Amino acid sequence: MSEDHYFSAQPASADERRTISVSLAGRELELETAGGVFSPGHVDLGTQVLLRTVPEPRGRVLDLGCGWGPLALTAALRAPDAVVTAVDVNQRALDLLRRNVARVGARHPLAPIEAVAADEVDPHARYDTIWSNPPIRVGKDALHALLRTWLPRLAPGGEAYLVIQKNLGADSLAKWLSAQAPDAGWGAVEKIASAKGFRVLRVDAA
Ligand SMILES: C[S@@+](CC[C@H](N)C(=O)[O-])C[C@H]1O[C@@H](n2cnc3c(N)ncnc32)[C@H](O)[C@@H]1O
């Protein structure tokens, strides 16, 4: 299965489930993945770079484009007092994350994670922390629309952290984000890390 379709609502590839061993928030975990979702065999390198860079999540946390859940699960393990919302268009990814929440929650203290499609989220909900390895491959217009929808939902004082591959346009996205602020509903944009071909951007609330 090519990654080109990881952002389908209903992936065409066979839904063959498997378990993988991963380390998240210092815990060794057995998690469920499947073809037709992003990076089904391991925690993506960009996701790893993001997780090594971000400060502790707090409050209401949004994982934008959650896939099978490495960011949402890490946030919920690191901050059991948080409340995590994880959104994706891919229904298979959402199902995997719900199953992974049950697996991890059976063994570890875990903040509640709601794994839902974007249109199931209350548009008035606000977030203190947004973590995202955003879907660059959906194309620039769709990516910009996604960020225009969710970044203005940062609560006052909130922060979003985005990881983007340098050769997939991290610097031009940073420029676009800066140029849109503050009218688009967010504040300062800063490159806070660069590692292994990825950049991590921090976007402040408006
Ligand atoms: C690069 S993957 C990251 C997945 C996961 N967070 C990780 O780190 O492995 C981006 C995710 O965004 C999802 N996505 C694409 N378009 C979306 C949209 N409009 N709203 C929410 N999620 C979307 C894709 O289905 C995919 O799971």
The ligand as an SDF file (V2000), in Angstrom:
LIG
                    3D

 27 29  0  0  0  0  0  0  0  0999 V2000
    1.6860   12.6470    8.2800 C   0  0  0  0  0  0  0  0  0  0  0  0
    0.3010   11.7400    8.9130 S   0  0  0  0  0  0  0  0  0  0  0  0
    0.6350   11.7400   10.6760 C   0  0  0  0  0  0  0  0  0  0  0  0
   -0.0740   10.6390   11.4290 C   0  0  0  0  0  0  0  0  0  0  0  0
    0.3040   10.5020   12.9080 C   0  0  0  0  0  0  0  0  0  0  0  0
    0.0500   11.7510   13.6410 N   0  0  0  0  0  0  0  0  0  0  0  0
    1.7490   10.1020   13.0680 C   0  0  0  0  0  0  0  0  0  0  0  0
    2.5210   10.9170   13.5800 O   0  0  0  0  0  0  0  0  0  0  0  0
    2.1010    8.9630   12.6910 O   0  0  0  0  0  0  0  0  0  0  0  0
   -1.0140   12.9380    8.7100 C   0  0  0  0  0  0  0  0  0  0  0  0
   -2.4120   12.4490    9.0600 C   0  0  0  0  0  0  0  0  0  0  0  0
   -3.3490   13.5010    8.7450 O   0  0  0  0  0  0  0  0  0  0  0  0
   -4.5430   12.9040    8.2890 C   0  0  0  0  0  0  0  0  0  0  0  0
   -5.3420   13.8860    7.5480 N   0  0  0  0  0  0  0  0  0  0  0  0
   -5.3210   14.1890    6.2220 C   0  0  0  0  0  0  0  0  0  0  0  0
   -6.2080   15.1510    5.9390 N   0  0  0  0  0  0  0  0  0  0  0  0
   -6.8140   15.4800    7.1130 C   0  0  0  0  0  0  0  0  0  0  0  0
   -7.8330   16.4000    7.4770 C   0  0  0  0  0  0  0  0  0  0  0  0
   -8.4110   17.1950    6.5670 N   0  0  0  0  0  0  0  0  0  0  0  0
   -8.2320   16.4590    8.7610 N   0  0  0  0  0  0  0  0  0  0  0  0
   -7.6570   15.6470    9.6960 C   0  0  0  0  0  0  0  0  0  0  0  0
   -6.6810   14.7600    9.4020 N   0  0  0  0  0  0  0  0  0  0  0  0
   -6.2650   14.6680    8.1490 C   0  0  0  0  0  0  0  0  0  0  0  0
   -4.0700   11.7100    7.4610 C   0  0  0  0  0  0  0  0  0  0  0  0
   -5.0980   10.7700    7.2790 O   0  0  0  0  0  0  0  0  0  0  0  0
   -2.8850   11.2150    8.3120 C   0  0  0  0  0  0  0  0  0  0  0  0
   -3.2850   10.2320    9.2320 O   0  0  0  0  0  0  0  0  0  0  0  0
  1  2  1  0
  2  3  1  0
  2 10  1  0
  3  4  1  0
  4  5  1  0
  5  6  1  0
  5  7  1  0
  7  8  2  0
  7  9  1  0
 10 11  1  0
 11 12  1  0
 11 26  1  0
 12 13  1  0
 13 14  1  0
 13 24  1  0
 14 15  1  0
 14 23  1  0
 15 16  2  0
 16 17  1  0
 17 18  1  0
 17 23  2  0
 18 19  1  0
 18 20  2  0
 20 21  1  0
 21 22  2  0
 22 23  1  0
 24 25  1  0
 24 26  1  0
 26 27  1  0
M  CHG  2   2   1   9  -1
M  END
$$$$
